[in-house]
Amino acid sequence: MKVVFGNNEKLWNDAVSVRRAVFVEEQHVPEEEEIDEFENEATHFVLYDGEKAVGAGRLRTIDGIGKIERICVLPDYRNRGAGRLIMESIEQFARENGIAKTKLNAQTHAERFYQKLGYETVSDIFMDAGIPHVTMIKQLL
């Protein structure tokens, strides 16, 4: 499996296909909330198994902090290191671009996953798209 990143149309379409499967179909997030006004300013990351897109995420920079968003993996690829590959690629890209700190809003069921990657919870639980989340941060540099 390999992660490809950028912001071209094919990559975005592949990322959105995974995001629709996970967030819209599986978790019932309204599509108008999932696909937002920040798509064009984000760098998209897609995990491929051969030619098949199986995971995705995106990164935006807000006030010098890397905001990691939309991390998702298709069900058949979970618990196989796919999420870690995506996160490592995003963090490496961030470091190479001088981003010293990253932030993300994690669904609470994924909080331990991010903690294992070095993220620290810095908020109380809040609701986003009807799903409980916490904000987490990590110093990269």
C-alpha positions in Angstrom: 0.0 0.0 0.0 1.2 3.5 -0.7 0.0 7.1 0.1 -0.2 9.7 -2.7 -0.8 13.3 -1.9 -1.6 16.5 -3.8 -4.7 18.5 -4.8 -5.5 17.4 -8.3 -8.9 16.3 -9.5 -8.2 12.5 -9.7 -6.8 12.4 -6.2 -9.7 14.5 -4.8 -12.2 12.2 -6.5 -10.5 9.1 -5.0 -10.4 10.7 -1.6 -14.1 11.7 -1.7 -15.1 8.1 -2.8 -13.5 6.8 0.4 -14.9 9.6 2.5 -18.4 9.0 1.1 -18.2 5.3 1.9 -17.1 5.8 5.4 -18.6 9.1 6.6 -21.8 9.5 4.5 -22.8 5.8 4.0 -21.4 4.1 7.1 -21.7 7.0 9.7 -24.6 8.9 8.1 -22.9 12.3 8.0 -24.9 14.5 5.6 -22.9 14.9 2.4 -23.3 18.6 2.5 -21.3 18.6 5.8 -18.7 16.1 4.5 -17.8 17.9 1.3 -17.1 21.5 2.3 -15.7 24.8 1.2 -12.2 23.9 2.2 -11.7 21.1 -0.4 -9.6 23.3 -2.8 -7.3 24.7 -0.1 -6.5 21.3 1.4 -3.7 18.9 0.4 -5.4 15.5 0.0 -3.8 12.2 1.0 -5.1 8.9 -0.5 -4.0 5.4 0.5 -4.0 3.0 -2.4 -3.9 -0.8 -2.4 -2.7 -1.2 -6.0 -5.1 1.0 -7.9 -7.9 0.9 -5.3 -8.3 3.9 -3.0 -8.8 2.5 0.5 -8.1 5.4 2.8 -8.0 9.2 2.8 -7.3 12.3 4.8 -6.5 16.0 4.2 -4.3 18.7 5.7 -4.9 22.4 5.8 -2.8 25.1 7.5 -4.6 27.5 9.8 -2.6 30.2 11.5 0.6 28.1 11.1 -0.9 25.0 12.6 -1.5 21.9 10.5 -5.2 20.9 10.7 -5.6 17.2 9.9 -9.1 16.3 8.8 -11.2 13.6 7.2 -9.0 10.6 8.2 -10.9 7.4 7.1 -10.2 3.9 6.0 -12.5 1.4 4.3 -13.7 -1.3 6.7 -11.7 -4.2 5.1 -8.5 -2.2 5.7 -9.0 -1.2 9.3 -6.7 -2.6 12.0 -4.0 -3.3 9.4 -1.9 -0.2 9.7 -3.7 1.8 7.0 -4.6 4.7 9.3 -1.1 4.9 10.6 0.3 5.0 7.0 -2.0 8.0 6.2 -1.1 9.8 9.4 2.7 9.3 9.0 2.5 10.6 5.4 0.6 13.7 6.5 2.9 14.4 9.4 6.0 13.9 7.2 4.5 16.4 4.6 3.8 18.8 7.4 7.4 18.6 8.8 8.8 19.1 5.3 6.7 22.2 5.0 7.8 23.7 8.3 4.6 23.0 10.2 5.6 22.5 13.8 2.3 21.5 15.3 -0.7 19.5 14.1 -4.3 19.5 15.4 -7.3 17.3 14.7 -10.8 16.6 15.9 -11.0 12.9 16.6 -14.1 10.9 16.9 -14.0 9.6 20.5 -13.9 6.0 19.4 -10.6 6.8 17.6 -9.0 8.8 20.5 -6.7 5.9 21.5 -5.5 5.4 18.0 -4.3 9.0 17.9 -2.9 8.8 21.4 -0.7 5.9 20.2 0.6 8.3 17.5 1.6 10.9 20.1 -1.5 13.1 20.1 -2.7 14.7 23.3 -6.4 15.4 24.0 -6.9 19.1 24.8 -10.7 19.5 24.9 -13.8 18.1 26.4 -16.1 16.0 24.3 -18.2 17.9 21.7 -20.6 16.9 19.0 -19.8 17.3 15.3 -22.1 15.9 12.6 -24.0 14.1 15.5 -20.8 12.2 16.5 -18.8 12.8 19.7 -15.3 14.3 19.1 -12.3 15.6 21.0 -9.6 18.0 19.9 -6.1 16.6 19.9 -2.7 18.2 19.2 0.9 17.0 18.5 4.2 18.8 18.4 6.1 17.8 15.2 9.2 20.0 15.3 
